[in-house]
Amino acid sequence: MKPPRLIATDLDGTLLRRGGVLSERTARALRSAVDAGAEIVLVTARPPRFVDMLTTATGLVGTAVCSNGALVYDVAVRTVVETRALPVAAARQVATVLSEAAPGLGYAVETGHQVLYEPGFGLRFPGGADTEVAVASLLDLWLTDVPITKLLAWSAQLDADFLLAAAEASVGGVAQFTHSGGAGLLEISAPGVSKASTLAALCAARGIDSSEVVAFGDMPNDLTILQWAGTGFAMANAHPAVLSAVRRHTVSNEEDGVAVILEQLFSKA
């Protein structure tokens, strides 16, 4: 396999070790790939503010596909260059129908800069009070005047795989549903918005074919890029559905699985 022109990698459970740590071995492998002419694109469910925290600590720059494809983010200048928002009417319809299929759900809206959450949403995210805004009721979520990058549905009792199946069965077609392994957390984007759809558009603009892309991931929201890229690797710690759907595997994130493959690719460059 010849070295790729572009490396698309998920963050949590893939590029990063437990606790959001980028190992020195992985950082070195990324630098070697860039020095050889490859572009690194971070492809994550996380919003730009999390990418900022990571890049400040590691020095990574370039482009990030954030919020499961809803945002394209220029890391160097900390600017969102493209937004693919979920219409408020669609978000409200999903919440109404899904609450009937899976009672007891709490909801939050991700804007890229903040999370707005209603009383039933019990999860909290890195960033603290500055990025989390409580609203009085579910209806107040639909009054936001900024684009919705993701609707989040959370259950304290039901797991994410169950929620994904329930959403696709009850309201499929209204939005794009996936999850990234969060306990009881379903992630909802605009129809047709996925990591792969946004990455494909980005690569087309650069004149990069899918055959020139190597991708890494571990969760169901990574399946689209792993299957779109010319070469996709599932981490050993990946979700069972990912391991069964993706032919190529590497070792776990705790064992620097991304670095293992990049070292093999670029040592032959």
Secondary structure, 3 states (H helix, E strand, C coil): CCCCCEEEECCECCCEECCCECCHHHHHHHHHHHHCCCEEEEECCCCHHHHHHHHHHHCCCCEEEEHHHCEEEECCCCEEEEECCECHHHHHHHHHHHHHHCCCCEEEEECCCCEEECCCCCCCCCCHHHCEEECCCHHHHCCCCCCECEEEEECCCCCHHHHHHHHHHHHCCCCEEECCCCCCEEEEECCCCCHHHHHHHHHHHHCCCHHHEEEEECCHHHHHHHHHCCEEEEECCCCHHHHHHCCEEECCHHHCHHHHHHHHHHHCC
